[in-house]
Amino acid sequence: MIDAKKSPIKLTFSGHETFHCRHLWLKKGYDFVKAGRRFSDEDAVVELGVGKNMVSGIYYWMKAFGIISKDGELTEFANYLLDDKGKDPYLEDEATLWLLHYQLVKLNIASTYNLIFNEFRREKIEFTKDNFISFIIRKGEELDFSPINKNTVSSDFDVLTKLYIRTDAHSKDKEDTFSGLLTELNLIQEEKRKVDKDTVTYYSIPSTDKIEIPEEVILFAILDKGEFDKSISLYTLEQEKDFVGSVFAINRTGLVNKIEAICTKSKFKKYSINFNDHAGIKELQFKIVPNKFDVLNNYYGS
């Protein structure tokens, strides 16, 4: 684990024990905690049915995705989705995966994800693993870190690619047991190229319209991020850290389309949301700021 000492911004790498989050881990961990169990229990290995290092990995991802708080308590977000009577306990709906991606980036418990979506992908349209490691080392110097371990960051990057990119091996796995939780989102692209005599893997996170993301997920993320009274600028939504444009890699056209749908579709009428151009500044305006979970109920059903 690497933490900033002097900077108020905390950056943390590792903790996953080199395991990316599997599809059923969050529900398994949720049920374990709800039953009053702790990951430090001696029989946690038996109860969870995984090895000791995987127990640590599940605990890490439970925190990283906001399923449990820093104090180890189940969150409102977790109960809403993962309870047996929750909206999507087995993560069968792609909208749920978008919500989990948002949580992972925004919470910054796993700093690689926050940095790569908020900053690094805007700096380099295409990048290699070495590019990312160099970026993290430079970031550490800017924040006056103690020296960063390259191997730790390298391992973190490998876990990220397994979480988001479906490999040929995963595609052949009929039960998809080992594929990363967020591969279906197709957020990170991978391409292998010949460079001189070597094969180099290039990655990219292109900003696109993201028509596949439900408007309710976008509105939930806007409301959850907060930091506004009853209006927020399009620029902020598109460009600022941890807002929807950055987190979801959605371009301006796609974002405007989502906002216009939020303002015009009948299911959102009760919220009295408007998209106005005031003195050349486009703003999303709320007469009444809705509850973020009420918004999700429009998608999952009340």
N, C-alpha and C positions, 0 to 999 in steps of 0.2 A: 504494500500500500504506500502511495506517495501523496503527501498532503502539503499544501502551501502553508508556510509558517508565518510569514509576515503579511501576506496578502489576505484581505477579507474574503476573497474568493477561494473556496476550497476545491481543489482538484484531487480526485482519487482514481487510481488505476489498480487493477487486480481485485481479488476477492472472490472471483468466480471459480477458482481452482481449475482453470483452463476449460471449464464446461460451459457451452452455450445453453441457453434456456430451451428445454424440450417442451413439446406441446402440452403435456398434462402436468407439468411440474407445478404450475401456479395453483391449479385446483387441488392437487395433492397436498401442497403446502398449506393452502387455505383451510382445508378440512382438518389438517393436523393441528393448526393453531386454534381453530374453533373448538376442537375437542379438549382444549386446555393444555395441550402439550407444548414443550419447548424444544428447540433444535439442539440444545445442550443436554437433553435427557440421554441417559446411557443407552436406552433402547430405541433411540430415534432411527438408527440404521435399520432395525427390524421393522419398526412401524411404517417407515417410508419405503422400505423395500429397495434401498439403494446403498452404495458404499459410503464410507465415512466422508470422503472428499466430496461426494455428490450431495450429501446432507448440507455441507457448507455451501455448495454451489446453489442449491435450492433456496437456502436462507438469504444468500446474496441477491438472487434475482427477485425474491419476494420484496426486498427493500428497494431494489432498483426500479421495479415496475410500480411501486407505491401500493403493494398489497398489504404490507405491514408498515407501520411507522418506525421511526428510529428507536422507539421504546418497545418495539415488538408487538404492538397492538394492531388488530385488523382495522383497516381504514374504511371510511364510508364508501369509497370507490370500490374496494374489494367486496364489501357486502352487497353492493348494488349489482355487481356482475356475477360473483362466484358463489354466493349462497345457493343451496340446493333449489331455492325458490327465486334465485336471482335471474337477471335478464339473459345471461349467456354463460352458465357455469363451465361448460366444456369448450368455450372459445370456438364455436362453430360458425360464427358470423364474422365476415371480414371487417365489418365496422368496429368490432371489439378489438381486433388487431391494430387498427389505426389508433384507437384510444390508448392501447398499451404502448405503442410507439411514441405517442405524444407524452405519456407519463415518463417513459424511459429518458427521453431527451430533456424534458422540462425539469425533472427532479435533480438531475446532475449528480446522482449518487454514483453513477458510472460515467465519468467525465468524458471518456472517448466519444460517446454518443452526442453529448451536448456540444462538444467542440467541433465535431465533424459536420453536424447539420447546421449549426449556427454560424460557424466561421470558416472552417477549412474548405468546404465545398464551394464557397463563394470566392475563395482565394485561388483555387486551382480547379478548373473544370474537369480535368483528368489528372489522376494522381496514382502513384505507386505506394506500396507499403513503406518504402524508404522515405518518400516524400512526407508521409504522415508522421513518421518517427522524427524527422528533422523539424517538422512544424511543432511537435510537442516539446522537443528540447528547446526550441526558440521561445515557445510560450512560457516554459519554466524559467528561462533566463529573464524574461520580461517581468515575471511575478516574483523574482528573487527566490526561486526554489533552491533547495539543496540539489546536487547533481541528480538527474533523472536516469534511472536504469533503463537502458535501451531494450534489454531483454523483456522487461516487464511491459513496456509499451508495445513491443512486438507481439507478445502473447495476447495482449488486449485487442490488438488489431485482428489477429487470427480469429478470436472469439466473435468479434463483430461480423466478420465475413461469413462465418458459419451461421450466425443468427439471421442474417439477411439474404444470403445468396444460396440458392439451391444447387448443389453439385450433381454431377452425373450419378454418383453413388447414391445420393438421396433420392433421385428420380427413380432409381431401380428398386428402392426399398418400398415394397408394396404397402407396408403398414406405416411408412413414414416416421418410424420410431425415433430416428436420430436427427431428423431435419430440424433446422432452427425455427423458432416460434414465428418469426416475421418474414419468412421467405416468400409467402404468398403476396406480400405487398409490392414486390418487385421494385424496391426503392433504389437499390444499389446495383449498378451494372458492372459486369466483369468482362474483360477482353484480353486475350493473350496475344502478344505480338512478338515477332522475331526482331531482335535488336542486335545487329552484328551476328554473333553465333549463339547468342543467348535468347531464351524465351522470357519475356517480361510481362507480368500481369498488370494491366491498367484498370483502374476503377473510376467510376463517375456516378454522381447523384444528380441527374438532370432535373431542372425545374420544368414541369409540364403542367397541363391543365388539371390533372388529377380529378377527372370527371367521376372516377370510381369512389371517391370519398363522399359519404352522405353529408348533406348540409348540416344535419344535426351534430355530427362529429365536429365540424368546423365551428359551429356556434358554441358547442360545449367547451372547446378549447379556448375560444375567445373569452368566454365568461369565466372559465377556470383561471386563466392567466390574470384577468382583472387589470389592475393598475389604470383604471379609468373610471370616470363618474358615470355619465350617460352618453358619452360620445368618444369615438376613437378614430384616428385618421387611417386612411387606406395605407399611407406610407408606413405607419407603425405596424399595422397588421402584416404588411408584405416584407418589411426589411428588418424590424427590430428583433433582438435576441429572444428566443422562446415564444415568439408569436407565430401564428399559423403559417405564414409565408415561408419562414425559415424552417420550422419543424417539419412541415409536410413537403417541402421543396415544391411548392405550388407557384406557378408564375402569375403575373398580374392579370392576364386574361382569365385564367381559371379562377382566381380569387374573386375578381369582380363578378363573374358568373355565379359563384357560390353566394356571394353577398346579395346579389339581385334576386336570386331564388329565395333566400331567407326573407327578404323584404316583401316578396310578391305572392309566394305560395300560401294557399288558404290555411294550411296547418300552422303557419307562423303568424297569422293575422292577429291573433289574440295578444301577441307581444308588442304590437305597434312599433315595429322596427323600421327605420327609414335609412336610405343611403342618399346623402345630399352633397352637393358641391357648394361649399360656402367660401366665397372669396378665393376661389381657385384651389381650395383644399377639400378633397373628397373625404367625407366622414360617415361612419356607421353610427347612427343615433338611436338611442333607446328612450322611449317615454317611461317605460317601466322595465327595469333590468330583470329578466326572468331567472328562475332557479335553473342551474345548469343540468340537474338531474331530471327536472320536468321536461327540459328540451329533449333529452335522450329518450324519455318515455314516448315522445312522438315517433321515434324510430322503432323502439323495441315493443311498444305497446304498454299502456298504463297497467 
